[in-house]
Amino acid sequence: MLHATFKKYSLNFRKPAGTSRGVLLSKESYFIFLKDDELPGFTGIGECSILKGLSPDDRPDLEAKIKESCQNISKILKNQQEILSEWPAISSGFEMAFNDLQNGGKKLLFPSTFTRGEASIPINGLIWMDKPDEMLRQIDEKINDGFRVIKMKIGAIDFDEELKLIRYIRSRRSIKEISIRLDANGAFSPDEALEKLKRLADFDIHSIEQPIRQDQIEAMAGLCSGSPVPIALDEELIGITKTSDKIRLLETIRPQYIILKPSLLGGFDASAEWIKLAGSSGTGWWVTSALESNIGLNAIAQWTATLNNPLPQGLGTGGLFTNNFPSPLMVKNGSLHYHSQDQWDLSAIS
């Protein structure tokens, strides 16, 4: 017989994290603990990671829904995608916990050359929004740390100042040495977006995520067809669960890339469907974490490693928090590594 419980945990940022939607000081996660009477001594753990104002699960009845799901765990695991279709973070958390339990409760959900320490995952170095001087410091840090892809969040400070920062990256490294990804989080208005994208094109930008807010389908389709900078959809995918709606979105907008965040899309199976559909339409993709703790990041990284996507991924956010959990994950020379000999410390939620 299966048993499920949960615990709420607040992750605290080392310093305020700026985005175009505001400044984050902390974020909440709920951890699912799954046990099976037939597997005594084993506990599967999954993370329901919540982003205020973005996660569909960010509702007043979130905790009640997690409790209800734990009480009906057998039904959830038999028909998870349908029952939790409107609760992607909860669905993702249960999927992680079940995979962990099935593999012995060792946080080894998807064994691969990555988990054996034989391969690493190239990732982008993220530059958070801040004052220009601080963003310059972050840029220098990422370059010195060996990142070959730098992702910069834009849209919160003056656009000309942001262009100066991008120009600085190009003055330090050519396009052959460093790729630049941008994330606008929907900060541009449809009227100004194309002109700004033309100015950004001077710096050989790899791609820009969500230049305008989601749910402006015609405007986004127009941008994707006319932009000199490849466009990646991010928030645009959130809340779309039916296969027919996913196909319609990709065929209508025709983005160059899509960004997969399992915690916001419903888990690994739901994200895998997006990948399959993207392949059919010739759309590129990569996986990004969404400020999970190392528990969620570990599961997402292990899954990502099995996909064999050569593009750098958007992983490695674990160092942002003061009270994260020590784990085998480590970022070195612009890649995420798994040191299997390192031990987990989950005493904070035990």
Secondary structure, DSSP 8 states (H G I E B T S, - for coil): -EEEEEEEEEEEEEEEEEETTEEEEEEEEEEEEEEETTSTT--EEEEEEE-TTT-TT-STTHHHHHHHHHHTHHHHHHSHHHHTTT-HHHHHHHHHHHHHHHTTSSS-SS-STTTTTS--EEB-EEE-B--HHHHHHHHHHHHHTT-SEEEEE-SSS-HHHHHHHHHHHHHHS-TTT-EEEEE-TTBB-HHHHHHHHHHHGGG-EEEEE-SB-SS-HHHHHHHHHH-SS-EEESGGGTT--SHHHHHHHHHHH--SEEEE-HHHHTSHHHHHHHHHHHHHHT-EEEEB--S--HHHHHHHHHHHHTT---S-BB---GGGBTT----SEEEETTEEEE-TTS----GGG-
